Amino acid sequence: MAQGPVIFREVLFQYDAAAGPLFEGLTAHFPVGWTAVAGPNGSGKTTLLKLATGTLAALAGQVVRPGSAIYCPQRTDDVPGMLADLIDAADAHAAEIRGRLGIQPDWVQRWDTLSHGERKRAQVGVMLWRRPHMLAVDEPTNHLDADARRLLAEALRTFRGVGLLVSHDRELLDTLCRQCLFLDPPEAVMRPGSYTQGVAQAREEQEHAGKRRAIARKAHKKLRREVGKRRDAANQADGKRSKRGLTKGQHDAKEKIDRARVTGKDGAAGRLLDQLEGRLRRAEEHLASVRVKKTYDLGIWVPGLRSERDTLFRLEAGSLPLGEDRVLRFPDLVMHPDDRIAVVGPNGSGKSTLVRHIIQALSIPAEHVTYLPQEIDLASSRDILQRARALPKDRLGRMMTVVSCLGSRPERLLASDEPSPGETRKLLLALGIAHQPHLIVMDEPTNHLDLSSIECLEVALGDCPCGLLLVSHDRRFLRCLTRKQWGIAPEQGRPGAFRLGKSRGSASGP
């Protein structure tokens, strides 16, 4: 395997429909080992990974690669190429990957029935088995339960080439990465150490920049006052040395003005003004050079309403087929208007199937339900973008405010050809909350979102008065927002069978 770095040299890239470049003059050095790529949704993380692997071509500049490069995408719609080869391969490396990631022999045949977590494990497994010189992995822990995340981290740790990693999983970034590239176009800043160390360094830099800007602004304000005073003095001097208005008999006054011009005393105020204006221009340039990143308040109130109905839904005990002789059994289920319920369980246990079944059994009007599915395919993403663009101006403005508060730039998003999965989820949420929902249902809501957006979403949902039904592997997110837990676990002695149990209290565990 080649051991050289991946190098970006003055790279320029712009999407056709965008108002300006996403990257301009981007220069970066990625050595052997893992580098985190961080930034808000829409900042170009996925684009950078595609440029690094040659999936996209730079408009100018150069990307130097050490050898073969593979991009592992966020989406899991299609069966990965060579999955069947990995399953059939007899070499030790293939056997190790299959065992480490729990890849089963029948996954190609029943791809449509696999959970997104199972699909992600298969996808990453194929990429690792191919042993590229460079591997760019986009949100690998989406949909994975705690056990699968640990297995995936161990598998990625065995990679010996140049690795680029985009993830909202802070633990994974800190475990694997030696440096972090922070994107916030037009800026791209490489910081050494883990993601957490890089964030701390960025915070210190911003605090220092804020202090420098405050000092520069104070000095600029003082100079402006002084320039104003000197300009008044110079104007008065101009008036005094002017002969306009003097009569022919005022010879003494004219001689006095002439002597002042000869000695240069009449221009002293003007020269001092010129000097101060020069200092003022330099102060303005310095003030402009001290950039402080604009920040947004984290948190939006989601304008939901508490339903006047006694229940949002009621299901009698039953079972749901999960495919291939697998089944989920559940007891009587009821949700009240102010309930906040977490649904947890391992990959493939039927959480998403249960949620879709509940959506069909709701006793409230569909227009008062905001539903974010676990995955949104590309065609649906484009349709959501078109719906957003077609909104009346007042609703479009409210939607753009929500998207801004969730950490994305709405103007850039609306101008894009293809929104990222994270941006699509923000758009769908913004479109949904405009209808004042009585119930918000989210299947893996933190998937694809950047870290600041997750924090914002926690605050927003925390203030919402309507019911919440949340499916997630992010236990911290669930602990913040839920009061009841529906947990799914395998039935002992019944392969392929799962059972849902109910408990009070928020989700616990890793």
N, C-alpha and C positions, 0 to 999 in steps of 0.2 A: 504494500500500500504506500502510495506517495505521501510524504510527510510535510509538504510545503503548505504555506498559509493560503487563504483566499484573500485577495486584495481588491478593494474598490479604489479606482483612481479617477477623481473628478467626474463622477458619474452623473449624468443628466437623464431624468425620466419624467414623462408627463403623459397622462391618459388623454385620449383625443377630446373628450367632452369637458375636460377640466379647464378652469380659467387660467391656471398657471402650473408650473412644474411642481411635482411632488418632491423630487430630489433634484438639487442643482449643485454641482461641485462636491458631491458626496465622496469623501475619502475615508476609508476604514481598513483596518488590518485584523483578520481573524486567524489566529494561530490554531495549531492542533489542540483539541480539547473543546469544551462546550462554552459558547458565548450566548448569553441571554440577549434577546432583542425585545425591548419594552417600549411602551408608549400607549396613548389613548387609541380607541377604535378609530380607524380612518387615518392614522398617522403614517401608514405605509409599511407596517411590519410584514404582512404577507407579501407585499410587492417586493420588499427587500429580499425575502427568502427566495422568491421566484427569480429575481435578478441574479442572486448568488448561484443558483443551480442552472441558470440558462433557460428556464421556462419562459422568462421574459427577456427581451434584449434592450440594453441601454440605448438611448437616442444619441448619446455622446459619452466620451470617457471610456474606461476600460474596466472589465472585471476579470481578474486572473484567477483561474482555478487549478488545483494541483492534479486533477484527474477526473474520474467519474463523479457525478454529483446527482443526488436524488432529492426531490421535494416531496415531503409527506404532508398532504393537505389536511385542512380542518374537516372538510365534508367526507361523509362515509356512505354516499349514495350507491356507489358502484363496487362490485367485487374487485379487490386489488389484483392487478396483473401478477401472475406467477404465484397466487395463493395456492392453487392446485399443485404446483411444482413443490412449494414448501411443504405441503401436507404429505406428498408422496416421496420426498427426498429421504435418502437413507443415511446421509452424512451426519456426523455427531453434532455439528453446528446447528443444523436444522432441528434435530431432536431436542437439543438444549432449548432453542427458541420456542418450539411447540410446547415443551413442558413448562418453561418459565412463564409463558403467557397464556397457558391453558387453551391452546388452539386445538379444536376437535376435528376429526376426519370428515365430518359431514357438513362443515360450515359453508363450503362452496354451494352445495345443493340447496341448503336452506338459508341462504343469505337474506332473503326477504323477511324471514322470521327472527333473525338475530337482533338482539338489543344493539343500540348504538355503541354501548361499551364493548361488547364482543366484537363488533365490526372494527372499532378503533384498535383493539389488541391485535387483530389479524392484520390490519393495515401496517402498523408499526413493525410487527414481526416480519413481514415480507421485506420491508426496507432494510432492517438489520441483517437479514439473511443474505441479502445481495452484496453486503460489505462494500459500500461505495467509499471513495476517498473523502467525500464530503456529503453530509446529511443535514438537511434543513427540515425541522419538525415543527409543525404548526398545531398548537394546542393539543398535545398528545393525551392529556389526562381528562379531556372532556368525556363525560358519561361514565367514567371509571369509579367503582367503589373503592373503599380504603385498601382492601387487600390487593386489588388489581393495580392501584397506583404504586404500591410498594414493589410489586413485581415489575411494573414498567420502569420504575426508577432504577432497579437493579439491572434490567436489560439495557437501558440507555447508558449506564455506567460502563458497560463492557465495550462500548464503541471507542475505537482508537484513532479515528480520523478527525477532520474539522467538523464540528457540530454547531449549528445555529438553532436556538430553541426559543420559540414564542409560547408563552404559557401564562395563565392567570394563577397558577399554583406556585405560591411563594416558596413553599417548602422544597418543591422540585427544583426551582431555579437556584435556591441557595445551596442545595445538595450537589448539583452538577456543575454549576457555571463558575468560571474563573474571572470573567469580566462581563460587563453589560453595556450594550449600546442603547442609549435612550433617544428615541425619536420624538420630535415635536416640530414638524416642518415649519420653517426651512432649516431648523437646527437638527444635528445628530451628534451626540456627545458620547464618547466611549469612556467608561469609568472602570477602574480595576476592582477586583473583588466580587463578592456575591451581589445579588439583586438588593438585598437589604442594606448592605454597605453602600451600594451605589445610590440608593434613595436617600440615605443619611447624608452622603456627600453632596448630593444635589440640593437638599434642604439647607445645608450650611452655605452652599454657594449662593442660593437665593436670598438667605438672610443677610449675607455679606453684601450682595448686590443691592439689596434694599437700603442698607445703611449708606453705602456709597452714593446711591441715587439721592437719598435725603440730603446728604452733605452737598452734593453737586447742585441740587435744586435750591438750597439755601444760598449758596454762593452766587448762583445765577440770579436769584431774586435781588440780592444785595447790589450786584453790578448793574442790574437794570435800573434800580433806584438812583444809583450814582450817575449813570449815563443820562438819565432824565434831568438831574440837577445840572450837570455840566452842559447839556444841550441848551438849557435855559440861560446859563451864564454866557455861553458862546453867542446866543442870539442877542443878548443884551450888549455884548461887546461889539457885535456887528452894527448894532444900531448906533452905538456911541462913535464908532470910527467912520460912519457914513457922513458925507458932506451934503447929502440931500437935505433940503429944507433950510440950509444956511443962506443968509443974504450976502450980497456983495460986500457989505460993510463989516462982516464978522471975520476980519482977517486973523485975529488972535486964535479963534477956535479952529480955523482951517490950518494954521501953522502947527497947532498942538496935535491935530490928527496926522499931519504929515510927519512930524517927529516920531510919533508912535509907530508909524509904518516903517520908518527907517530903522528904528531900534528893534523892531520885531515884537514889541510888547503887545501890540493889538492882536497878534495871532496866537498868543499863549493859551488862551481858553480853547481855541479851535484845535490846537495840537494836542492838548490834554484830552479833548473829546475824542479825537481820532484814536489815541492810545486806548482809552477806555472801551471804545466800540470794538477795537481789535480783541481786547480781553473778553468782551461779551461774546463775540463770535466763537472764540475758542471755548468759552464756558458752555455755550449752546451745543457745540460739537461733542464736548465731553459728556454732557447730560444725555445726549442722544445715544452715545456709545454704551452707556451703562444700562443694559437691558434687564428688566425684571419681568419674569414670566407672569402673564395674566392668569389669575386663578378665578374659579367659579365657586360659588357657595355649593357645598355638597348637600343635597337634599331638596326634594320637591314634595309638596303635598299632593298625593294622588287624590283627586276629587271623587272619591267613591261615596256611596250611600249605604246605610244599613237597610236591608230589605225589611218590609213590614210583614212578610210571611213568617210562619212559625219555623219552617225548615227551607233550606236551599235545595236539598234532595234527600230522598229516603230510598235505600235499597234493601230488599230482603236478602237473606243469606243465600249464597249460590256459588257458582264456579265459572271460571272463564278459561277457555282453551288457549294455550300458548303455542300450539304447534308441536308436531313430532312427539305426541303422547305426553306433553307437558301441560300442567293445569295449575291454576291459582284458585284456591278456595277462600271464601271470605264470609264473615258473620253478617248479621244485620248492620247496616251502615246508615248513619244519619248525620247531617251537618246543619247546624243552626246558623242564623245570620251573622253572628259575631265570632264564630269559631275560627281558630287559626290552627290548621292541621298540617303536620309533616308526614309525608309518606316516604318510608325508607326501606331499603332492602338491597340484596346483592344484584349484580348485573344479571339480566335474564330472568328475574323472578316475577315479572309481569306488572311492574309499577306503571309504565306508560299505557299498557293495555287496560288496566283498572281506571286510569284517568280518562281515557277515551270512552269507556263504558259509562262513567259518571257523567261526562258531558252530555251524553244522550239521554240521561235520566233526570236532568235538572228540571225543577219546577218553577224556575224564574225565566222571564223572556231572554232570548239569546242576545238582544242588544244591551243587556245589563251584565253580560259576562265577558270578561277579558281573558282570553286563553292564549298562552304562549307554549307551543309544542316544543318537544325536545330538540327537533331539528327542522329546519325550513329549507327545502330544496331550492336550487338556483332559479327555476322558473317562478316559484312562489315569491322569492326574494325580489325579483324584478317587478312582479305584479304589485307587491306592497309598496315599492318605490314609486310606481306609477300612480297608485292610489294617493300617496302622500302629495305628489306633485299636483294632483287634480283638486286638492282641497280648496275651498274658498279662502280668501286672504286672512280672515280673522282666525279660522281654525288652523290654517297653515302656520300663522304666527305663534299660536299656543303650542302647536306640535314642535316647532323649531326651538321654543324655549325649553321644553322638556328634554329634547335631544341635547341642547347645549348644557343643561344641568347634569346630564348623564355623561358629559365629558367628550362629546363629539362636536365637530364643526358642521352645523346643518347646511350651510351654503355649499361646502365641498361635497357633502353627502348627496344633496339633491342634484349636483352636477355630475355625479359618477354614473358610469354605465352599469356597474355591478356592485351593489353594496356588500361589504364584508358581512359574515354571519353575525358578528356582534352589533354592527350598525343596523342590520335587519331586525334584530330583536328589539333594539331601542325604538325603531320606527313603529313596529307592531305594538309595543307597549304604549307609545305616545298616541297612536291612533285609537287604541282601546280605552285609555283612561279618559279621553274626551267625552265618552258616553256615560260617565259617572257610574261605574260598575257596582253591582251588588256583590259580585264574586270575582276574585282574581285567581285563576288557575295557572300555575307555572310549572312546567316540566323541565327540570335542570336549568333554572333561570340564570345561574352564574356562568354557564358554558359560554365561551366566546367573548365574554365581557372583560374589559381591562379592570385592573384592581381598584382604581378610584371609582369606576362606574359601579362596581359591586358595593362599595361602601355607600355610595349615593343611593342605590336601590334599597339597601337596608334601611336607611333613614326615611326614604319615601314611603315604603310599605309599613314602617313602624307607625307612621302617622295616619294611615288609611283606616277609615271606620268600617269598611266592608269585610266580608269573609275572605280568608286566604286558604288555599289548598296548594301546598308546595311539595314538589318531588325534587329531592336533591341529595347528592353525596357530600355536599358542603355542610358539615355539621355546625360549624360556627355560624353560618348564615341562618340555619334552621333554629339554632338556640336563640338568636336575636329576635325571631319573628313568630314562633309558634308556641302553642300551649298544650297541644295534644299530639300524640304520635300514633300512626298506624304503621306497624312494622311487619314486613314480610320475611319469612324464613322458610328454609326447606323442611318438609315433613319427614321426620325420622322413619326410615324403613320403606319409604315410598319414593323411589328415584323419579325425578322430573316433576314431583308434586310440591307445591308451595302453599303456605297458609298465612293469612293476614291476622294479626293480633292487634288489639287496641290498648293504649295506656295513656294516662294523664301525664302532663309535663312535656317539655320540649325535647327535641332529639338529643341524644347523648352519644358518647362514644367518640372514636377517632374521626 
